[in-house]
């Protein structure tokens, strides 16, 4: 894992196609920037105000999309620089996050938000590092 910066996170606007009976929300295509390989896709639900922090992947590239609700993400690099991003229904995009960044996230919509991760490798517990919420000093406040 080489030196990675919070500036290496790539934001890609996504299409939301209005369709009678319910919109179609694009997430990722093989031809998109940020796509390198497919390992697995999973959803994570997060309740309003709840914070899930901190973890860092050593090999996995994340492609994060929030199709329902709104989520605040906080990323931290080895230089202790923070980058805070919000995404969701009102700012629909994909965040491509390289391995090596600490991150946490907070639900900002009631009753919950839905997060999709399209990862380039399958989940492997040996490539994930974790810290307690208080180990990285950040004021999550109540941004609801």
C-alpha positions as CSV (number, residue, x, y, z in Angstrom):
1,X,0.0,0.0,0.0
2,X,1.7,3.2,-1.2
3,X,1.1,6.7,0.1
4,X,-2.5,7.6,-0.4
5,X,-4.2,11.0,0.2
6,X,-7.8,12.1,0.8
7,X,-7.4,14.0,-2.5
8,X,-7.2,10.6,-4.3
9,X,-11.0,10.0,-3.7
10,X,-12.8,10.4,-7.0
11,X,-16.4,11.6,-7.2
12,X,-18.4,10.6,-10.3
13,X,-21.9,12.1,-10.9
14,X,-24.4,9.3,-11.6
15,X,-27.6,9.2,-13.7
16,X,-31.0,9.0,-12.2
17,X,-33.4,8.1,-15.0
18,X,-37.0,9.0,-14.3
19,X,-39.3,6.1,-15.1
20,X,-43.0,5.7,-14.4
21,X,-43.4,3.7,-11.3
22,X,-39.9,4.3,-10.0
23,X,-36.6,5.8,-11.2
24,X,-33.6,3.8,-12.4
25,X,-30.4,4.7,-10.6
26,X,-27.1,4.0,-12.2
27,X,-24.2,2.8,-10.0
28,X,-21.2,1.5,-12.0
29,X,-20.3,0.1,-15.3
30,X,-17.2,-1.8,-16.3
31,X,-16.3,1.1,-18.6
32,X,-16.5,3.7,-15.8
33,X,-13.5,5.5,-14.4
34,X,-12.9,3.9,-10.9
35,X,-13.8,0.4,-12.0
36,X,-10.9,-1.9,-11.8
37,X,-12.4,-5.3,-11.0
38,X,-15.4,-6.9,-9.4
39,X,-15.1,-8.8,-6.1
40,X,-18.4,-8.3,-4.4
41,X,-21.3,-5.8,-3.9
42,X,-23.0,-5.3,-0.6
43,X,-25.5,-3.0,1.0
44,X,-25.2,-1.4,4.4
45,X,-28.1,0.3,6.2
46,X,-27.5,3.2,8.6
47,X,-30.0,4.8,10.9
48,X,-30.5,8.5,11.3
49,X,-27.6,10.0,13.4
50,X,-25.8,6.7,13.8
51,X,-22.0,6.7,13.2
52,X,-20.0,3.7,11.9
53,X,-16.3,4.5,12.4
54,X,-13.4,3.8,11.9
55,X,-11.9,1.3,9.4
56,X,-9.3,1.1,6.7
57,X,-8.9,-1.3,3.9
58,X,-5.4,-2.3,2.9
59,X,-6.2,-3.8,-0.5
60,X,-9.9,-3.1,-1.3
61,X,-11.0,-0.2,-3.5
62,X,-14.5,1.0,-2.6
63,X,-17.1,2.3,-4.9
64,X,-19.7,3.9,-2.6
65,X,-23.2,4.9,-3.7
66,X,-26.1,6.1,-1.6
67,X,-29.4,5.5,-3.5
68,X,-31.7,6.1,-0.5
69,X,-31.3,8.7,2.1
70,X,-28.2,10.8,2.8
71,X,-24.8,9.8,4.3
72,X,-21.9,11.9,5.6
73,X,-18.5,10.2,5.0
74,X,-15.3,11.3,6.7
75,X,-11.9,10.2,5.4
76,X,-8.5,10.6,7.0
77,X,-5.1,10.0,5.4
78,X,-1.7,9.3,7.1
79,X,-1.0,13.1,7.1
80,X,-4.0,13.4,9.4
81,X,-5.9,15.4,6.7
82,X,-9.7,15.0,6.8
83,X,-12.1,15.1,3.8
84,X,-15.8,15.2,4.5
85,X,-18.3,14.3,1.8
86,X,-22.1,14.0,1.8
87,X,-23.9,12.0,-0.8
88,X,-27.4,10.6,-1.3
89,X,-30.6,11.2,-3.2
90,X,-30.1,15.0,-3.4
91,X,-26.4,14.6,-4.5
92,X,-26.3,11.3,-6.3
93,X,-22.8,10.2,-7.2
94,X,-20.3,7.4,-6.7
95,X,-17.2,7.8,-4.5
96,X,-14.2,5.7,-5.6
97,X,-12.0,5.3,-2.5
98,X,-8.5,3.8,-2.8
99,X,-7.2,1.5,-0.1
100,X,-5.2,3.1,2.7
101,X,-7.7,5.7,4.0
102,X,-9.4,5.6,7.4
103,X,-13.1,6.3,7.1
104,X,-16.4,6.5,8.9
105,X,-19.9,7.4,8.0
106,X,-23.1,8.8,9.6
107,X,-26.7,8.5,8.5
108,X,-28.4,11.8,7.9
109,X,-31.9,10.8,6.8
110,X,-34.8,9.3,8.6
111,X,-35.5,6.5,9.2
112,X,-32.4,5.2,7.5
113,X,-30.1,5.5,4.5
114,X,-28.9,2.7,2.2
115,X,-25.3,2.5,1.1
116,X,-24.0,0.3,-1.7
117,X,-20.3,-0.7,-2.0
118,X,-19.1,-2.3,-5.2
119,X,-15.7,-3.6,-4.2
120,X,-12.9,-4.8,-6.4
121,X,-12.1,-7.8,-4.1
122,X,-14.2,-10.1,-1.9
123,X,-14.4,-9.3,1.8
124,X,-11.3,-10.5,3.6
125,X,-11.1,-9.8,7.3
126,X,-7.3,-9.9,7.2
127,X,-7.2,-6.8,5.0
128,X,-9.3,-4.6,7.2
129,X,-8.0,-2.5,10.1
130,X,-10.3,-1.1,12.7
131,X,-10.2,1.6,15.3
132,X,-12.8,2.7,18.0
133,X,-14.8,5.8,17.2
134,X,-12.8,7.8,19.8
135,X,-9.4,6.8,18.4
136,X,-9.6,9.4,15.7
137,X,-10.7,12.8,16.9
138,X,-13.6,14.1,14.9
139,X,-16.7,15.9,16.0
140,X,-19.6,14.1,14.3
141,X,-22.1,16.5,15.8
142,X,-25.8,16.0,14.9
143,X,-26.0,17.1,11.2
144,X,-29.5,15.7,10.9
